[in-house]
């Protein structure tokens, strides 16, 4: 009788704690079975995820999209009370954590660390308390097609695993340059997932290139001014201070992402930066959510890197459990602030630059020497394995480099469908005009336009100078009015303000506005130019000044006649003019919202 009661009690305990009996007692991951030297392929990873889900009521396996090569994008949801929908989690007391691994699939430490951590929470119950106030979404492989471009030679600077995936997708796109422009199908799927859940905290797992040093883990956090003040203060003063202490106690002291003032020179000092929204943590900042970039150190062996990533994830979850209510409150406060008129009272920073302010910090480096290479003639930094602590300056302050006055609304002509569709993808709300409207707007005219000669992430980014203009325009029915009283106002501004680092104008979504479509015959303009000079003394003076100042102009028939053509009523007055308008009158915006 006692064995039967004991068995019933054990079964009851397993069910209560969320684990169902299963035949396989060995819960080691493929990584662990390899002696911590290998990472599993896509199919084996998915199989382990499904096995976890079938064994525990706390885990749900699903997919959130498909890759260009037809692979599912896997996702594990982990929650003690089976809250596996955004609606049920919002009704609970839980914060939501999204952990992303394998966006660069050669940098795959986060996948193996995350699978072990999910197992240790929900299967072996080593850390069940980490789910007390937290729902976890774990993306083991984001770049699934790149993951299957598998081989031993995919990361020249990296010490293991034995084989790994490739950095970019099957379409040769770097997903961690694609957040705001969102060209990749995988990114479209990510956006839908992110906006459906709108997680309270985000983690992106990478492996860093760069110098050699003692740290196993370095990190990036957006505390330079691109997030709402409340979230920024909490990230700096609560999350960061706690995780630094906890990682130190675990034997993994951490450092900010390592960028030296002089490349490869630790003694030159460290610099900080504000990530642009093409990068994951820069993008989540625009969505009023703190994002942690984990960068394990490429030269450490794979086991050490995975262990360091594991500890960073574990301690992050511990902090979020303790701080869940405050974090949710601050996120909601940031959303309300961004959607308010108060948000637009101050100039909005689009880009940042470092200041000369610095603090002295200890940096756990390695002794090194620099010699001139007899092979290349360049400087060769030769690191030893002898640890040394450098006392160096850390330039950790940022200031706005470019600011703009935000309007009450942007208005986008209906023909720019790709831009309007991408705004919707990012969760930017807008309404469509039901009939044409003629309104006064501010906009921009561009000059000195120059494109990158080589493609970058499938596009040719453009540089330009701009001047603000104000004019009356007629916008057709179907034009999109983006009222800036919304939580995604930061995202809208970075897409639609041309000077933003990842604006859609920079990413060549608007390139056709720079194209000239009508031309003149020389024999027509030769006669017309003489008539213009004879009838307009001011124009004649302007022409004579141009001749005097520009030696390349004289004798160039095409340039001379084009100069006159630009000053005729026949010239295309829409060339080099931004079609997006900025509306600063709230009454006009309110009228446009009436259907």
N, C-alpha and C positions, 0 to 999 in steps of 0.2 A: 504493500500500500504506500509506504514512504517513497520508494522510487517513482511511483506514479504521480504522487503529489508534487514531488520535486520537479518532475518533468513538466507537469502542468504549470507550476510556478515559474519555471524558466521560460516556457513558451509565452505565458502571460507577460512576463517582464520584457521579453523581446518585442512583443507586439506593442506594449506601452511605450517603449523607447524607440519604436519606429523601425526595428530590424526584423525581417522575416527570416526563418530558417532557410538555408541554401546548402547545396551539396558541396560547394568548394570552400574549404576553410582557409585557403591561401589567398589573402587579400593584397599581396605584394603587387605593385605595379610592374609593368614590363621594364621600366627604368630600374627599379630596385632589383629585379631578377637578373638584370645584365651586370650587376655589380656597380650600378650607378654610372655606367659608361655609355649607355645607349638610350635613345628616345624612340618610342614606338611609332610606326607608320600610322596613317590616317585611319585605316580600317581597324587596326588594333586599338587605337585610342577610342574610337566610337564604341567598339565592343566593350571596353572597360567602363565607359560612361553608362552604357545600357545595363551592364551588370550591376553597377552601383545603384541605379534607379530601381532595378527589379528587386534588390535586396532590402531597400529601405523606403518606408513611407515618407521620409524626410526629403527624398530626392526625386525629382522629375526630370526625365530626359526629353528634350524636344529639339527642333531645328528652327532657325529664324530666317532662312533664305537659301538660295542656291548660288553656286559659283558659275562663272562662264563655262567651265568644263563639266558642269552638271553635278558637282558634289554638294551635299547638304552642309549647311553651316551649323555645327552642333552647339547645343547650349544645355548646361545643367542648372536647374533651379533647386535651391536648397533652403528648406524652411521647416521648422519643427512642427508647425501646425498645419502643414499642407496648404499654405497660401501660395498658390502657383499662378495666380492671376493678379494683374496690377490692382484691380478693384478690391480684391480681398485683402491685399497687403495694405492698401490705403485705409481700410477700415480697422486694421490692427494697429498696434503700437510700434510696429517695426520700421526701421530704416532699411533702405535698399542699397546694397553694394553690388556694383558691376565690376567684375574682374575680367580683364581681357588678356589673353596670351596668344602668341603666334601671329601678331600682325605682320612682323618680320619673321618668317618661319624658320630661318636659320638661327634666330635668337629664341630658342624654344624652352628656356628654363622655366618660365611661368606655367607651361602646360604640365610638366612633371611635378612641380611643386604644388600646383593647385589640385591635381588629382589626388595626391597623397593627403593634402589637407582636408579635402572633402571626405575622403575615407576616414581620416582620424576623427572627424567631427561626427559623422553620421553612422559609420559602420562599427569601428572599434570603440567609439565613445570616449576617446582620449580627451577631446575638448568640446563636449556637447554644449557647454555654457556659451560658446561663441555664437550660438543661434538664439539665445534668449530674447534678444531684441533686434535681430538682424535677419533679413532675407538676402540670400546671396544668389546672384546670377553669374555663372562661371562659363566663359567662352574659352574652351581649351585650345582651339585653333581658329583664328579669324581668317588668315590667308591660307585656305585649304588647298588651293591649286599650287601655290608656291611651296607648300609643305610637301607635296608629292614630287616636286623636282628635287629628289632626295639624292644625297651623295656626300662623300667625305671632303670635298674640296669647295664647299660653298661659302666658307667664312675663313679667309686667309689669316685673319688676326686672332682667331678664336681657338681656345683650347678645349675642344670637345663640344658636344658628344661625338661618338665615333662617326656617325653620319647625321646630317640634318637637312632641313628644307632650304628653300631659296628665299631671298629677301622680298621679292616683288611678286605680283600676281601673274597669271597666265597671259594677261594683256600687257605685261611689263609696266604696270602701274604700282607705285609705292603707296600703299594705303595710308601710311602715316605722312602723306603730303596731300591727302585727298579729302580731309574732313569738311572743309567749307565748300570747295568746288564740287565735290561729290560726283565724280565721273564714273567710278567703278560700280558695277552691279552689287558687289559685296558691301560697298559703303551705303548704297541705297537700303539694303537690308538692315545694316547697322543702325541707320537713322530711324527706321520704323521701330526697331526694338527699343532704342534709346528713348524716343518720344512716347512710346506706349508705357514704358515703366518710369521714365524720368528719375533715374536712380539718385540717391542722396550723396553718393560718393563713388568715384570711379578710379580704377587702378589699371594701368597699362604696363605690361611686363616686357622688358627689353634686355639686350646685352650691349654694353657700350664699346665703342672703339675709343682710341685716344691714347693717353700716356699710360705708363705703368706706375702703380702705387700700391699701398697696403690694403685699401678698402675692397671688400667683396661687393658691397652694395653702395651705389650712389643714387640720388633721387632728384626729381624735378617737381616743384610745386609752384603754382601761380600765385605768388605773394608779392608781386611787383607792382600791382595796381590795375590789373585787367579784370578783376572780379569785384563783386559788390563788397563794400567795406566790412560788413559783419562776417561774411564767409571768409574773407581774407584774414581778419584778426583771429578767428577761430582756428583756421588752418595753421597760422604761424604760431600762435601762443598756446594752443591746446594740443592739436594733433601733432605738430612737429616736435614740440618739446617733449611730449610723452613718448613718441616713437623713437626719438634719439636716445632717450634714457633706456627704454626697453631693449633696443637693439644692442646697445653697449653691454647691458647685463647678459645678453644672449651670446656675447662674444663676436658680434658683428657691428663694430662702430661704423657709422654712416657719414657720408659727406654730401654736400650739394653736388649736382652734376658738374663734372670737372671740365671747365674751360679756362685755360690759362691765358693771361693777358698776352703773353708771347708763346706761340705754339711750342709745345713740348717742354716749356721752361717753368717748373714749379715755383722757383724763387721769384718769378715775375709777378706772382699773385693770381688769385682766382677772380673771375668776373661772373656776374649773374646776367640773366636776360629775361624778357617776357616772351613766352612762346607765341608765335603767330597761330591763327586758327586753322591753318593747314595741318597742324599737329594736334594730337589727341587732347593733351592737357590744356593747350591753348583754346581748343574748340569748346571743351566742357565749361571752361571759365565763362565763355559767352553765354552759355546756357544756365549760368548762375549755379554751377556745381563744381566743387573742388575735384581736381584730378591729380592723382599721384602717378608720376613716371618712375618706375623701378628700373634701374640700370645696373645689372650685375656686371662684374668686371671680366672682360673677355679672356684675360690671361690666367685667371684662376681656373683650376680644374672643374669639370662639370659638376661633380658631386658637391663641391664647396659652393658653387654658384647656386645650385638648386636649393641647398640648405639655407643659404642666405635669403633667397627669394621666399622660401617657405616661412621663415621667421618674420620677414617684413609683412607678409600677408597675414600671418597669425596675429601679430601685434596690432596691425591695422584693424582687424576685426574686433579685437579686444577693446580698443579705444572707441570704436563706433558703437559697440554694445553699451558702453558706459555713457556715451555722449549722444545716444540716438535721439532723445527728445529735443535737446538743444540744437542738434544738427538739422533736424526736420524743421524746427522753428526758424532757424537762420535762413534755410533755403526758401521757405515760404515768404519770409520777410524780404529776401533779395528779389524774389519774383514780384512782390507787391511794389517794391521801390522802383524796379525797372519799368513797370507798367504805369507809373505815375508821372504827372507833370513835373514833379520835383526832380526827376531823373534828367530832364532836359534843361534844367536851369543853368547848369555849368557846362563849359566846353567838354565834349566827349573825346577822350584820347583814343586815337586810332593806332598809333605806334609809340614805342618807348625807346629810350636810350639810357645807357648807364651814366652815372654821375662820377665825380672824382672822390666822393665820400667813400671811406673804407673803414673796416675794422680789422684788427689783427687776429688771426686764427691759427691754431695748430693744424698742420696738414700732415697726415701719415703717409709719407712718401718713401722712396727708395733712393739710395745713393746712385748717382749716375755721372757719366762723363760725356763730354761733347768733343768730337774730333772731326776734322775735315776729311770727308771720304775720298780715298785715292781712286775710287771707282767712278763716282758721280760728280765729285767736286762740291757736293752739298754737305750740310752739317749732319752728323750721325750721332744720335743720342743713344748711348749704350748704358742700359740700366743694369744694376747689380741686384742681388737678392738680399742686400743688407738694408734693414729698415732704418729710417731716419725720420725724425719729426721736424718739419720745417715750420718756422714762424713767419707767416706771410700775410700780406694784405688781402682782404676779401672785399671786392668792390660790389657790395650787395644792395645798392640803392638804384632805383630806376626813376626816371621822370618822363612825362609825356614829350614826345618828339613832334608829333602831329596831332592837332586837335581840330574839332569841327563843331559848329553849332547844329544840333539835331533839330529837324523840323517836327511839326505836329504829325506830318504824314509824308510819305513818298508816293508818287504816282507813276506807274509804268505803263506805257502804251501797250495795247492788247497784242500787237504783233510780236512782242518779245516773249514768246510763249515759253522758251527754254528757261529764261530767268524766272518767270512767274512760277513755273512748275518746280524749280529748285527751291524757291522760297517756301512753297508748300511742303516740300520734302523735309525742310529744316524746322517745320512747325511754326513758321511765320504766318500769322493770320492776315487776311486781306479781304476786301469785298470788291466786286466787279461792277463797274458802271453799267447801268441799264440803258443809258442814252449818252450821246456826246455831251461834253462839258467844256466850256471855254473859261479858263481860270488863269490867274497870275501865279507864276511859279518862279523859284530860283533854280538855277542849274549851272552847268559848266561848259565852257568852250576850251578845247585842248589845242596845244601846239607843241612843237619840238617832240614829235611822237617817234618812238624808236622801239623796235621789237628785238627780243633776243634772237640771235642768228641760229641758235641750236634749240631743238625742242626740249622742254622741261615738263615731265609728267604728261606728255602727249599734247602740250600746248606751247605757244610762243608768247611768253609774258611780255607785256608792253610797259615802257616807261614814258612819261609825258610831263608836261607842265600844264597847269589849269588856271583859268580865271573864272570867277563867278559872274554869272549873268542873271538878269531878271527880265522876264518877258511874259506876254500873254500867249498861251498855247491852247489849242483845241485837242482834247483827248477823246478818242472814239469810244463807243460802247464796248464793254469788255475789258477796258483798261483796269489795272489792279491798283486799288488805293490801300496802302499799308499804313494803317493808323498806328502810331508809335506808342499808344497806350496799351502795351501788351508785354508779356514776360519775355518774349523773344526779340525785344527791341535792339539789344546789343548785336544779335545775329543779323538782323535786317540792316543795321548801320554798316557792319563790316562787309556785307555783300554789296550794298548800294552806294556807299561813299567811295568814289574813285581812288582816293589817296590811301585807303586802308590797305594793309600789306597783302591781303588775299581777296581784294575786291573782284567782282566779276568783270569789271573793265580791265583790270590788270591781267586776269586769266583769259583774256581775249574772247569773252562772250559777246562783246559789242564791236568786234573788229570792223564790221561793215560800215560803221559810221565814219571811218577814216578813209574810205575809198571814194575817189572821184569818178563820177559816172558820165559827165558831159564834157566835151572838148570843143575847141574852136579851130577853124581853119586859119592858117597864117594870113592868107590874102584878105580874109574878112577882118581880122583884128588889126592888120596894118592900117587899113583905112579908118577903122573905128578909133584906134589909139590916137591918131592925128586929130580927129574931131574932138576927142576928150581933152587933149592938151590945149586946143584952141579955145574951147568953151569954159574951161575951169582953171583959173590961175593958181588956186591952192593945190590942185592936183599936179600942175606943172612944177610948182616949187617942190612938192614931195618927190616927184620923179627925179628932178635934178639932184636932190639930196641923196637919193638912193644911188644914182650913178656915181656921185662923188665918193660915197662911203664903201661901195661894194665893187671891187675890181673884177670879180667873177661874173658880175651882172652884165657889164658892158660887152657888147658883141655876141651875147647869147640870145639869139632871136626868140627861142622858146621861152626862156625866163622872162624876157622883157614883155612879150605879148601876154604871157600868163599873168604877169603883174597887173597889166591893164584889165585883163579879163576878170580878175578877182574883184575889181572895183566897178564892175558893171552890174546892172540888175539881173543879168543872166546867171551870175555865179550862184552855186548851190549854197544857200544860207544855212542848210542843215548839216553840211559836212563839218566834221570835227566837233559837233555839238552833242552833248549827252542827252539822250531822249528821256531819261528819268528826271522828273521834276520834284522839287521840294516845296511843300506847302507849309507856311508858318502861321497861317490864320486858322485858329481852331473852329471858328464858325463855318468856314468853307469846308473843312474836313467833316464836320457834323452834317452839313447839307449833302455832301457826297455819299454819306453813309445811308441816307434815306432811300429806301427802295420804292 
